Amino acid sequence: MLEMSDKESQLIMAAQRGIPVVERPFAVLGEACDISEGEVIDIINKLRASGEARRFGAVFDSRKLGYRSTLCSMQIPEDEISDVSRNVTALRGVTHAYQRGWNDELSRDSVGGPRDNSWPNFWFTLATPAKSFQNELDTLRTACAPYDIYDLPALIRFKIDVVFDLRTRERDERVEPRSRTDLNSTEVYELDQMQQSIVKYLEGDIPVVSEFYGAVADHLSVEKSFLLETLSVWQSNGVMRRIGLLLRHRKVGYKANGMCCWNVPEDKIVEVGRLVASVPEVTHCYERPAFNAFPFNLFAMIHTTAWENTQALFQRISDDSGLSNGQLLLSVREFKKTSMQFF
């Protein structure tokens, strides 16, 4: 990780939260952090060049663009995971894929451990246009046979969007503040061809220059005023969450990724889900359907710098939320992590 001053780390947090939709966004960002516009651009571009940043671009709400997504899990023999993963990760709609289980350095009988249980060990996300989603999933099931794919769509989304604080990476990570009450709007916005081309360009890694939106407008052959107005509308209606910096969490020190799972009574799920989501270190939090092979319905993601820290954080969240008998699945191998590609 590049050496950063406190100001620079503050800037990186701000850049992850997103730049404003104004003519000179990096000047505004720099002013808030007491850093010049040129330095802001230089810091972001160094992170992009080093590979510590995955990209600088937009994050969209897939559901509002007519996409359907789900978390999938499979139970696969250890010696066949690599072969099966190739079938899965080849699909464009699969954005994340991990082998999740337990680390050999930790006792299986310790906090969050599997003990004698054998849980699904291969987990991935699938997102496709809603109209073709079931066909895509059925095709994937055929390709992965004889191993079953369990479909775990989000029933309630309590929290999403991660922002890493490099100043406190030994302790936690911060998330973009969002309402924890109702994040489940299903209104779909139909975009015309020009609007779709804007999405397709901004979902990539965009050059970071002073006249950012002017350069984007020139690339797309549209008026800058039209682009700024369109993006402002998208931001206000939730189609676009932000345009900002997306870091590779492993490269910036957050190497111990864990999925925390608990079984919560249905009449308590909203109360407990909001409580877990309020923990600063939790980056994503959902209610998902429980099933026989994995009887848990509340899922929360956490990242720390070491497996022991992830285990301790899981224990703290469980204790503070009044939860017991949970399961911690550690991400022991990453097969794929990309951003969504639309249209």
PAMITOR-89490 format. One record per residue (C-alpha): residue in one letter; residue number from 0; y, z, x. Coordinates in steps of 0.25 Angstrom, whole numbers. Layout:
N
- a,NUM,Y,Z,X;
...
***
This chain:
343
- m,0,0,0,0;
- l,1,14,-4,5;
- e,2,22,8,9;
- m,3,32,12,-2;
- s,4,44,21,-3;
- d,5,46,29,-15;
- k,6,56,19,-20;
- e,7,47,8,-18;
- s,8,36,15,-25;
- q,9,45,17,-37;
- l,10,48,3,-37;
- i,11,34,-1,-37;
- m,12,31,8,-49;
- a,13,43,1,-56;
- a,14,38,-13,-53;
- q,15,25,-9,-59;
- r,16,32,-5,-72;
- g,17,39,-18,-73;
- i,18,52,-25,-69;
- p,19,63,-27,-80;
- v,20,65,-40,-87;
- v,21,78,-43,-80;
- e,22,84,-54,-71;
- r,23,82,-45,-58;
- p,24,71,-36,-61;
- f,25,68,-31,-47;
- a,26,83,-27,-45;
- v,27,82,-18,-57;
- l,28,68,-13,-52;
- g,29,74,-10,-38;
- e,30,87,-4,-44;
- a,31,78,7,-51;
- c,32,71,10,-38;
- d,33,83,9,-29;
- i,34,77,-3,-22;
- s,35,83,-17,-20;
- e,36,78,-29,-28;
- g,37,74,-35,-15;
- e,38,65,-23,-11;
- v,39,59,-22,-24;
- i,40,54,-37,-23;
- d,41,50,-35,-9;
- i,42,41,-22,-13;
- i,43,35,-29,-25;
- n,44,32,-42,-17;
- k,45,26,-34,-5;
- l,46,16,-27,-15;
- r,47,12,-41,-20;
- a,48,10,-46,-6;
- s,49,2,-35,-2;
- g,50,-7,-36,-14;
- e,51,-4,-22,-19;
- a,52,3,-28,-31;
- r,53,-6,-36,-40;
- r,54,5,-44,-46;
- f,55,19,-43,-51;
- g,56,20,-49,-65;
- a,57,19,-46,-80;
- v,58,9,-37,-87;
- f,59,7,-41,-102;
- d,60,1,-35,-114;
- s,61,-12,-43,-116;
- r,62,-14,-39,-130;
- k,63,0,-44,-134;
- l,64,-3,-57,-128;
- g,65,-16,-59,-136;
- y,66,-26,-54,-126;
- r,67,-37,-44,-129;
- s,68,-42,-35,-118;
- t,69,-53,-25,-116;
- l,70,-60,-16,-105;
- c,71,-74,-20,-103;
- s,72,-86,-12,-96;
- m,73,-100,-15,-91;
- q,74,-111,-8,-85;
- i,75,-117,-16,-74;
- p,76,-127,-13,-62;
- e,77,-119,-10,-50;
- d,78,-125,-22,-42;
- e,79,-121,-32,-53;
- i,80,-106,-28,-55;
- s,81,-101,-38,-46;
- d,82,-108,-49,-52;
- v,83,-104,-45,-66;
- s,84,-90,-43,-62;
- r,85,-88,-57,-57;
- n,86,-91,-62,-72;
- v,87,-81,-53,-77;
- t,88,-70,-54,-68;
- a,89,-71,-69,-68;
- l,90,-65,-68,-82;
- r,91,-50,-70,-82;
- g,92,-48,-60,-93;
- v,93,-55,-49,-85;
- t,94,-43,-42,-77;
- h,95,-49,-29,-72;
- a,96,-64,-27,-68;
- y,97,-69,-14,-61;
- q,98,-82,-7,-58;
- r,99,-80,7,-63;
- g,100,-89,19,-60;
- w,101,-89,30,-50;
- n,102,-85,32,-35;
- d,103,-96,37,-26;
- e,104,-87,47,-20;
- l,105,-86,55,-33;
- s,106,-97,63,-39;
- r,107,-102,56,-52;
- d,108,-102,70,-58;
- s,109,-88,73,-55;
- v,110,-76,71,-64;
- g,111,-76,58,-72;
- g,112,-89,54,-65;
- p,113,-100,46,-72;
- r,114,-111,57,-69;
- d,115,-124,51,-74;
- n,116,-117,40,-83;
- s,117,-117,26,-80;
- w,118,-105,20,-86;
- p,119,-100,5,-87;
- n,120,-96,1,-73;
- f,121,-89,-12,-74;
- w,122,-76,-13,-82;
- f,123,-66,-24,-84;
- t,124,-55,-28,-93;
- l,125,-55,-41,-101;
- a,126,-43,-47,-108;
- t,127,-42,-61,-115;
- p,128,-35,-68,-126;
- a,129,-40,-60,-139;
- k,130,-45,-72,-145;
- s,131,-55,-75,-134;
- f,132,-58,-61,-130;
- q,133,-71,-59,-137;
- n,134,-76,-72,-131;
- e,135,-72,-68,-117;
- l,136,-79,-55,-118;
- d,137,-92,-61,-124;
- t,138,-92,-71,-113;
- l,139,-91,-60,-103;
- r,140,-102,-52,-109;
- t,141,-111,-64,-108;
- a,142,-107,-66,-93;
- c,143,-110,-52,-90;
- a,144,-123,-50,-97;
- p,145,-132,-42,-97;
- y,146,-121,-32,-95;
- d,147,-113,-27,-107;
- i,148,-98,-28,-108;
- y,149,-92,-16,-115;
- d,150,-78,-20,-122;
- l,151,-68,-8,-122;
- p,152,-55,-13,-128;
- a,153,-43,-3,-128;
- l,154,-42,4,-142;
- i,155,-30,11,-138;
- r,156,-21,8,-126;
- f,157,-14,21,-121;
- k,158,-9,16,-108;
- i,159,-8,4,-99;
- d,160,0,-1,-87;
- v,161,-1,5,-73;
- v,162,10,8,-63;
- f,163,6,14,-49;
- d,164,15,24,-43;
- l,165,13,22,-28;
- r,166,20,35,-25;
- t,167,10,43,-32;
- r,168,-3,35,-30;
- e,169,-10,47,-25;
- r,170,-8,54,-39;
- d,171,-6,44,-50;
- e,172,-1,31,-56;
- r,173,10,29,-66;
- v,174,10,20,-78;
- e,175,20,12,-85;
- p,176,25,20,-97;
- r,177,20,15,-110;
- s,178,19,21,-124;
- r,179,5,28,-126;
- t,180,6,27,-141;
- d,181,3,13,-145;
- l,182,0,3,-135;
- n,183,-9,-6,-144;
- s,184,0,-16,-150;
- t,185,-8,-29,-153;
- e,186,3,-38,-156;
- v,187,1,-51,-149;
- y,188,12,-60,-145;
- e,189,10,-75,-145;
- l,190,17,-82,-133;
- d,191,21,-96,-131;
- q,192,17,-105,-119;
- m,193,29,-101,-112;
- q,194,27,-86,-114;
- q,195,13,-87,-110;
- s,196,17,-94,-97;
- i,197,27,-82,-94;
- v,198,15,-73,-96;
- k,199,6,-81,-87;
- y,200,16,-81,-76;
- l,201,20,-66,-77;
- e,202,5,-62,-77;
- g,203,4,-66,-63;
- d,204,11,-61,-50;
- i,205,25,-65,-51;
- p,206,34,-67,-39;
- v,207,44,-55,-37;
- v,208,58,-60,-35;
- s,209,72,-56,-38;
- e,210,74,-66,-50;
- f,211,60,-62,-55;
- y,212,61,-67,-69;
- g,213,70,-79,-65;
- a,214,58,-83,-56;
- v,215,48,-81,-67;
- a,216,57,-90,-76;
- d,217,58,-101,-66;
- h,218,43,-101,-64;
- l,219,41,-102,-79;
- s,220,52,-112,-81;
- v,221,59,-103,-92;
- e,222,73,-97,-93;
- k,223,74,-84,-87;
- s,224,81,-78,-99;
- f,225,69,-83,-108;
- l,226,59,-76,-98;
- l,227,67,-63,-98;
- e,228,68,-63,-113;
- t,229,53,-66,-115;
- l,230,49,-55,-105;
- s,231,58,-45,-112;
- v,232,52,-48,-125;
- w,233,38,-46,-120;
- q,234,41,-33,-113;
- s,235,47,-28,-126;
- n,236,35,-32,-135;
- g,237,25,-28,-124;
- v,238,19,-41,-121;
- m,239,23,-39,-107;
- r,240,22,-25,-101;
- r,241,29,-27,-88;
- i,242,32,-36,-76;
- g,243,29,-29,-64;
- l,244,21,-25,-52;
- l,245,6,-23,-53;
- l,246,-1,-16,-42;
- r,247,-15,-16,-37;
- h,248,-18,-2,-39;
- r,249,-29,-1,-28;
- k,250,-20,-7,-17;
- v,251,-9,3,-20;
- g,252,-18,15,-18;
- y,253,-24,17,-32;
- k,254,-38,14,-29;
- a,255,-46,24,-38;
- n,256,-46,18,-52;
- g,257,-53,25,-63;
- m,258,-55,23,-78;
- c,259,-55,37,-85;
- c,260,-63,37,-98;
- w,261,-65,48,-109;
- n,262,-71,49,-123;
- v,263,-60,54,-132;
- p,264,-62,56,-147;
- e,265,-56,46,-156;
- d,266,-46,55,-163;
- k,267,-41,60,-149;
- i,268,-40,46,-142;
- v,269,-26,43,-144;
- e,270,-21,57,-140;
- v,271,-30,58,-128;
- g,272,-27,43,-124;
- r,273,-12,46,-124;
- l,274,-14,58,-116;
- v,275,-22,51,-105;
- a,276,-12,39,-105;
- s,277,-1,49,-103;
- v,278,-7,53,-89;
- p,279,2,45,-79;
- e,280,-10,42,-70;
- v,281,-17,34,-82;
- t,282,-14,20,-81;
- h,283,-22,14,-93;
- c,284,-27,22,-105;
- y,285,-35,16,-117;
- e,286,-45,20,-128;
- r,287,-57,11,-128;
- p,288,-70,11,-136;
- a,289,-81,20,-130;
- f,290,-95,14,-130;
- n,291,-109,19,-127;
- a,292,-109,15,-112;
- f,293,-95,22,-110;
- p,294,-91,32,-121;
- f,295,-77,34,-117;
- n,296,-65,29,-125;
- l,297,-52,33,-117;
- f,298,-50,25,-104;
- a,299,-39,28,-94;
- m,300,-36,22,-80;
- i,301,-32,29,-68;
- h,302,-30,26,-53;
- t,303,-29,35,-41;
- t,304,-30,33,-26;
- a,305,-44,40,-25;
- w,306,-56,42,-34;
- e,307,-55,57,-33;
- n,308,-41,56,-38;
- t,309,-45,47,-49;
- q,310,-56,57,-53;
- a,311,-46,69,-52;
- l,312,-36,61,-61;
- f,313,-47,58,-71;
- q,314,-50,73,-72;
- r,315,-35,77,-74;
- i,316,-33,66,-85;
- s,317,-46,71,-92;
- d,318,-41,86,-91;
- d,319,-27,83,-95;
- s,320,-31,75,-107;
- g,321,-42,85,-112;
- l,322,-53,74,-109;
- s,323,-67,77,-103;
- n,324,-80,70,-100;
- g,325,-73,57,-96;
- q,326,-77,47,-86;
- l,327,-70,41,-75;
- l,328,-74,27,-70;
- l,329,-69,23,-57;
- s,330,-65,9,-53;
- v,331,-74,7,-41;
- r,332,-73,-8,-40;
- e,333,-62,-18,-44;
- f,334,-67,-32,-48;
- k,335,-54,-37,-54;
- k,336,-40,-33,-57;
- t,337,-30,-44,-62;
- s,338,-19,-45,-72;
- m,339,-21,-52,-86;
- q,340,-19,-67,-86;
- f,341,-14,-72,-100;
- f,342,-15,-85,-107;
***
